[in-house]
Amino acid sequence: MTSVRRLSLAADRYPLIPQRQAGALRVAIATQDMKSLDAHFGSAQRFVVYDVTSDDWNFVEAVAFEDVSDESGKHRTEGDDRITPKVEALKGCHLLFCLAIGGPSVAKVVSAKIHPIKVPQPQSIEDVLSRIRTMLRTAPPPWLRKALAEAGATERNL
């Protein structure tokens, strides 16, 4: 069984999944060090989640996992599912950034209405968020327009 821990900033209440800012994209980033996009989906010990608009980004939460892959490429025995708990924990996110993600994981992520984006090399979380913000300000590519529509974003609230 996979253990999942959530860390979020809370004012008065402790919601299980923090409310998303209207029109913001909820973005998950695979990380080992909480500073960089530096992990494969299966081996990520943590995901940081942000709400991003064309003007700003806000930290939502960090989700930590204890049972992660070792990136050996070998699958564990049947019944030992590390992917489903990660996908469940990231539900509500529109975009997922990671260094790599396997086919079965992509299928589960896409089925949860999360668009996976593979990045070729590690980079700072701030650079990832800046890039998203820039795309929102300019002409978003089709995959981003689709995510915006699912987020309920309009030209007015970007």
Buried (B, 14 or more C-beta within 10 A) or exposed (E): EBEBEBEBEEEEEEEEBBEBBEBBBBBBBBBBEBEBBBBBBBBBBBBBBBBBBBEEBBBBBBBBBEBBBEEEEEEEEEEEBBBEBBBEBBEBBBBBBBBBBBEEBBEBBEEBEBBBBEBEEBBEBEEBBEBBBEBBEEEBEEEBEBBBEBBEBEEEBB
